[in-house]
Amino acid sequence: MYAEFYGLRELPFALTPDPRFIYFTPSHTEVMANLHYGIESGKGLIVVTGEVGTGKTTILRWMMQRLDRTVLVAYIFNPRLSVAEFYQHVATLLDIQKWQTKSELLLELGRALESRHSRGLRTVLIVDEAQGLSTHVLEEIRLLSNFESDTAKQLQIVLTGQPELREVLNRPELRQLKQRIALRCIIKPLPSVEETDRYITSRLLVAGAERTDIFSPGAIDYIFRCSEGIPRNINNLCDNALLTGYASGETTISRNSIEEVAETFDMLPRVDRGMQPGEEHADPARIFSASGRAELWAAGSNLPDSDTEAVVPVPVETI
């Protein structure tokens, strides 16, 4: 709808993980270097974590597109699998056909991995959203990591997930799996307004923008504050702000447009919502709205008449 109005060939802020739009922050570059090194060196088990929306899936797809033909990749993106379903996925993705039982599958898989390894070919199993894997499936993944020669792992395994994945791997019953992790990487949000500006500019250019000043400096500053540097949040704000700007004939997106979109999507910064970090968990007896003051007054509490006067907290048990 707005692409032609802003001189774009395509939508620059779609929420799909299109590798063409990948933007390499220092954090992303470090993760890619670790993934490349781990796979090339046969390190075995690699764990990548990052907050929701930081670009984990985009990085994986970008990497898979650039692996050469000597690498066979099995990519699992749905972690809600039973052990039997997990092995069915692995068998299908790695083209293991002649098996009926788990024992037969493992024997066939072992032969295939050894054959590929002896010919200098690599095999990679990638599991996305791994924080959702059951303990039983994670234990099977540990057993798969035992396919190895005297000098290298025959199966490279990459687990990616949200920060909760680290908590999962710290469970006592998974300590053997944790000990097998050769590399750990963390994808971090964009750290600054300047990095956010470069991110937005990069996506606009990929989308064929005729100019890169579509967003005002004030808008970009507020995008960073609302999004907390998370790329998916930035995309959502920018996409909807462009739609809003198109509807109102705004050739340059202002801070006001970002505020409007952020309020609609409940993404306003804490300070703009009238809260300080952590205040939403404060003692309710210490937070007084106008209606709350009236209720306390009706209950007989001795509150001052003016909102500008000091408020003495009333013990909860007296309310």
C-alpha positions as CSV (number, residue, x, y, z in Angstrom):
1,M,0.0,0.0,0.0
2,Y,2.6,2.5,1.0
3,A,5.6,1.2,-1.1
4,E,5.0,3.5,-4.1
5,F,4.3,6.5,-2.0
6,Y,7.7,6.2,-0.3
7,G,9.6,5.2,-3.4
8,L,10.1,1.5,-2.4
9,R,10.1,-1.6,-4.6
10,E,9.0,-3.8,-1.8
11,L,8.0,-3.7,1.9
12,P,11.2,-3.2,4.0
13,F,9.9,-4.2,7.4
14,A,8.1,-7.4,6.9
15,L,8.2,-9.8,9.9
16,T,9.3,-12.8,7.9
17,P,12.9,-13.9,8.4
18,D,14.1,-13.0,4.9
19,P,17.9,-13.4,4.8
20,R,18.2,-10.7,2.2
21,F,17.4,-8.1,4.8
22,I,19.9,-9.4,7.4
23,Y,21.8,-6.6,9.1
24,F,25.1,-7.6,10.8
25,T,25.6,-5.9,14.2
26,P,28.9,-6.8,16.0
27,S,26.8,-9.4,17.9
28,H,25.5,-11.0,14.8
29,T,28.9,-11.1,13.2
30,E,30.3,-12.8,16.3
31,V,27.6,-15.4,16.2
32,M,28.1,-16.1,12.5
33,A,31.8,-16.5,13.0
34,N,31.2,-19.0,15.8
35,L,28.7,-21.0,13.8
36,H,31.1,-21.1,10.8
37,Y,34.0,-22.1,13.0
38,G,32.1,-24.7,14.9
39,I,30.7,-26.4,11.8
40,E,34.0,-26.2,9.8
41,S,36.0,-27.5,12.8
42,G,33.6,-30.3,13.7
43,K,33.1,-29.0,17.2
44,G,29.9,-31.0,17.8
45,L,27.3,-29.2,19.9
46,I,26.8,-25.4,19.5
47,V,24.2,-23.4,21.5
48,V,22.9,-20.0,20.3
49,T,20.5,-18.0,22.5
50,G,18.8,-14.6,22.1
51,E,15.8,-12.7,23.2
52,V,12.6,-13.0,21.2
53,G,12.9,-11.1,17.9
54,T,16.6,-10.6,17.9
55,G,17.1,-12.4,14.6
56,K,18.1,-16.0,15.4
57,T,16.0,-17.6,12.7
58,T,17.2,-15.1,10.1
59,I,20.8,-15.8,10.9
60,L,20.2,-19.6,10.6
61,R,18.6,-19.2,7.2
62,W,21.3,-16.8,6.0
63,M,23.9,-19.4,7.1
64,M,22.2,-22.3,5.5
65,Q,21.9,-20.5,2.2
66,R,25.7,-20.1,2.2
67,L,26.8,-23.6,3.1
68,D,28.3,-25.4,0.2
69,R,27.1,-28.7,-1.3
70,T,29.3,-30.8,0.9
71,V,27.1,-29.9,3.9
72,L,23.8,-31.7,4.5
73,V,21.5,-29.8,6.8
74,A,18.5,-31.1,8.8
75,Y,16.5,-28.1,10.1
76,I,13.8,-28.7,12.7
77,F,11.8,-25.6,13.6
78,N,9.0,-27.2,15.6
79,P,10.3,-28.3,19.0
80,R,7.0,-29.8,20.3
81,L,7.9,-33.3,19.3
82,S,7.8,-36.6,21.0
83,V,11.0,-38.8,20.8
84,A,9.4,-40.9,18.0
85,E,8.4,-37.8,16.0
86,F,11.8,-36.3,16.5
87,Y,13.5,-39.3,15.0
88,Q,11.0,-39.4,12.1
89,H,11.9,-35.8,11.3
90,V,15.7,-36.6,11.5
91,A,15.3,-39.7,9.3
92,T,13.3,-37.8,6.6
93,L,15.5,-34.7,6.6
94,L,18.7,-36.9,6.3
95,D,17.1,-39.3,3.8
96,I,17.4,-42.4,6.1
97,Q,14.9,-44.8,4.6
98,K,15.4,-48.5,5.6
99,W,14.3,-48.6,9.2
100,Q,11.4,-49.6,11.3
101,T,12.6,-49.4,14.9
102,K,14.7,-46.9,16.7
103,S,17.6,-49.3,16.8
104,E,17.5,-49.8,13.0
105,L,17.4,-46.1,12.5
106,L,20.4,-45.4,14.7
107,L,22.4,-48.2,12.8
108,E,21.5,-46.7,9.4
109,L,22.2,-43.2,10.6
110,G,25.6,-44.3,11.9
111,R,26.5,-45.8,8.6
112,A,25.4,-42.8,6.7
113,L,27.3,-40.4,8.9
114,E,30.4,-42.5,8.8
115,S,30.2,-42.7,5.0
116,R,29.8,-39.0,4.6
117,H,32.5,-38.2,7.1
118,S,35.0,-40.5,5.3
119,R,34.4,-38.6,2.1
120,G,35.0,-35.2,3.7
121,L,31.3,-34.3,3.8
122,R,29.6,-32.7,6.8
123,T,26.2,-33.3,8.3
124,V,24.4,-30.7,10.5
125,L,21.3,-30.9,12.6
126,I,19.8,-27.6,13.5
127,V,16.9,-27.3,16.1
128,D,15.3,-23.9,16.4
129,E,13.2,-22.8,19.4
130,A,15.1,-25.5,21.4
131,Q,13.9,-24.1,24.7
132,G,10.6,-26.0,23.9
133,L,12.2,-29.4,23.6
134,S,11.3,-32.0,26.1
135,T,13.9,-33.4,28.5
136,H,13.5,-36.8,26.7
137,V,14.3,-35.3,23.3
138,L,17.3,-33.4,24.6
139,E,18.6,-36.6,26.0
140,E,18.3,-38.2,22.6
141,I,20.2,-35.2,21.1
142,R,23.0,-35.9,23.6
143,L,23.1,-39.5,22.4
144,L,23.3,-38.3,18.8
145,S,26.3,-36.2,19.7
146,N,28.2,-39.5,20.4
147,F,28.5,-40.2,16.6
148,E,32.2,-39.4,16.2
149,S,35.5,-40.6,14.9
150,D,38.7,-40.5,16.8
151,T,39.3,-36.9,15.7
152,A,36.0,-35.2,14.9
153,K,32.3,-35.3,15.4
154,Q,30.4,-36.9,12.5
155,L,27.2,-34.9,13.3
156,Q,27.3,-31.2,14.1
157,I,24.3,-30.1,16.2
158,V,23.1,-26.5,16.6
159,L,20.5,-25.6,19.2
160,T,19.0,-22.1,19.1
161,G,16.5,-20.6,21.4
162,Q,15.3,-17.9,23.8
163,P,17.3,-17.2,27.0
164,E,15.2,-19.8,28.7
165,L,17.2,-22.4,26.9
166,R,20.1,-21.7,29.2
167,E,17.9,-22.5,32.2
168,V,16.8,-25.7,30.5
169,L,20.4,-26.8,30.0
170,N,21.2,-26.1,33.6
171,R,18.7,-28.8,34.8
172,P,20.6,-31.4,36.8
173,E,19.2,-34.2,34.6
174,L,20.8,-32.6,31.6
175,R,24.2,-32.0,33.0
176,Q,25.7,-34.6,30.6
177,L,24.3,-32.7,27.6
178,K,25.6,-29.4,29.0
179,Q,29.1,-30.7,29.3
180,R,29.1,-31.5,25.6
181,I,28.5,-27.9,24.5
182,A,31.6,-26.8,22.6
183,L,30.5,-23.3,21.7
184,R,28.0,-20.8,23.2
185,C,26.8,-17.6,21.4
186,I,24.4,-14.9,22.5
187,I,22.6,-12.6,20.0
188,K,22.1,-9.2,21.6
189,P,19.6,-6.4,20.7
190,L,20.8,-3.3,18.9
191,P,22.8,-1.3,21.5
192,S,22.1,2.3,20.5
193,V,20.1,4.9,18.5
194,E,22.9,5.1,15.9
195,E,22.8,1.3,15.4
196,T,19.1,1.4,15.1
197,D,19.4,4.2,12.4
198,R,21.9,2.0,10.5
199,Y,19.5,-1.0,10.7
200,I,16.6,1.0,9.4
201,T,18.7,2.5,6.6
202,S,20.0,-0.9,5.6
203,R,16.5,-2.4,5.2
204,L,15.2,0.7,3.3
205,L,18.1,0.3,0.8
206,V,17.5,-3.4,0.3
207,A,13.8,-2.5,-0.4
208,G,15.0,-0.1,-3.1
209,A,14.5,3.2,-1.3
210,E,15.1,6.3,-3.3
211,R,15.9,8.2,-0.1
212,T,16.9,7.0,3.4
213,D,15.6,10.0,5.4
214,I,12.0,8.6,5.5
215,F,12.2,8.6,9.3
216,S,13.1,11.8,11.1
217,P,15.9,11.7,13.7
218,G,13.3,12.1,16.5
219,A,11.3,9.2,15.1
220,I,14.4,6.9,15.1
221,D,15.3,7.9,18.6
222,Y,11.8,7.0,19.8
223,I,11.8,3.8,17.8
224,F,14.9,2.7,19.7
225,R,13.3,3.6,23.0
226,C,10.1,1.7,22.3
227,S,11.7,-1.3,20.7
228,E,14.6,-1.7,23.2
229,G,16.8,-2.5,20.2
230,I,14.9,-5.7,19.3
231,P,14.8,-5.9,15.4
232,R,11.3,-7.5,15.3
233,N,9.9,-4.7,17.4
234,I,11.7,-2.1,15.2
235,N,10.1,-3.8,12.1
236,N,6.7,-3.7,13.6
237,L,6.9,0.0,14.5
238,C,8.4,1.0,11.2
239,D,5.9,-0.9,9.1
240,N,2.9,0.4,10.9
241,A,4.3,3.9,11.0
242,L,4.8,3.9,7.2
243,L,1.2,2.8,6.8
244,T,0.0,5.5,9.2
245,G,2.1,8.1,7.4
246,Y,0.8,7.0,4.0
247,A,-2.8,7.4,5.2
248,S,-2.1,10.9,6.4
249,G,0.1,12.0,3.5
250,E,3.2,12.3,5.7
251,T,6.3,12.1,3.5
252,T,8.7,12.0,6.5
253,I,7.7,9.9,9.5
254,S,7.7,12.0,12.6
255,R,8.0,11.1,16.3
256,N,4.3,11.7,16.7
257,S,3.5,8.9,14.3
258,I,5.8,6.5,16.2
259,E,4.1,7.4,19.4
260,E,0.7,6.7,17.9
261,V,1.8,3.3,16.7
262,A,3.6,2.4,19.9
263,E,0.6,3.3,22.0
264,T,-1.6,1.1,19.8
265,F,0.7,-1.9,20.2
266,D,1.4,-1.3,23.9
267,M,5.1,-0.6,23.2
268,L,5.4,2.8,24.9
269,P,8.6,3.1,27.0
270,R,8.0,2.6,30.8
271,V,8.6,6.3,31.5
272,D,6.0,7.4,29.0
273,R,3.5,5.0,30.6
274,G,4.1,6.7,34.0
275,M,6.1,3.8,35.4
276,Q,9.7,3.3,36.4
277,P,11.3,-0.1,35.8
278,G,10.1,-2.6,38.4
279,E,7.3,-0.3,39.6
280,E,4.6,-2.6,38.2
281,H,5.6,-5.1,40.9
282,A,5.5,-2.6,43.7
283,D,3.4,-2.8,46.9
284,P,-0.2,-1.9,45.8
285,A,-0.6,0.1,49.0
286,R,2.0,2.5,47.8
287,I,0.4,3.3,44.4
288,F,-2.6,5.6,44.4
289,S,-4.7,6.4,41.4
290,A,-7.6,8.9,41.7
291,S,-10.1,6.1,42.1
292,G,-7.8,4.3,44.5
293,R,-7.6,7.4,46.7
294,A,-11.4,7.6,46.8
295,E,-11.8,4.0,47.8
296,L,-9.2,4.4,50.6
297,W,-11.0,7.6,51.8
298,A,-14.3,5.8,51.9
299,A,-12.7,3.0,54.0
300,G,-11.7,5.6,56.6
301,S,-8.0,6.1,55.7
302,N,-6.5,9.4,56.6
303,L,-5.3,10.7,53.2
304,P,-4.4,14.3,52.4
305,D,-6.8,16.3,50.3
306,S,-4.4,17.3,47.5
307,D,-2.7,15.0,45.0
308,T,0.4,17.2,45.4
309,E,0.7,16.5,49.1
310,A,2.8,13.7,50.5
311,V,1.0,10.3,50.7
312,V,1.6,8.2,53.7
313,P,1.3,4.5,52.8
314,V,-1.5,2.7,54.5
315,P,-0.8,-0.8,55.7
316,V,-2.6,-3.3,53.4
317,E,-4.3,-5.1,56.3
318,T,-6.2,-1.9,57.3
319,I,-7.8,-1.4,53.9
